[in-house]
Amino acid sequence: MAASGLPSPALRSCSIRLVSVHLLDAAGQLLRILFLDPEGHYSATPHYVPREQALILAANHQRVLGRQAEVRVL
């Protein structure tokens, strides 16, 4: 991280990402963390996905899962 607290330009432009799905219970407590593979299937192991595809996968899965999960692109 840069001194300003923002990620360095190299980190912001990284073309490979991980998509994590944080499954939550009714109270919002974390139950489990899963990852998405490039085809959009859930997995216990991380998969590297191109940035554009990761953003699309994350947005689509967040819409489907709603408040049951937090989908993050790492």
Summary of the structure (lengths in Angstrom):
residues: 74
radius of gyration: 13.4
end to end distance: 14.5
largest distance: 38.2
contacts: 177
relative contact order: 0.24
helix: 30%
strand: 32%
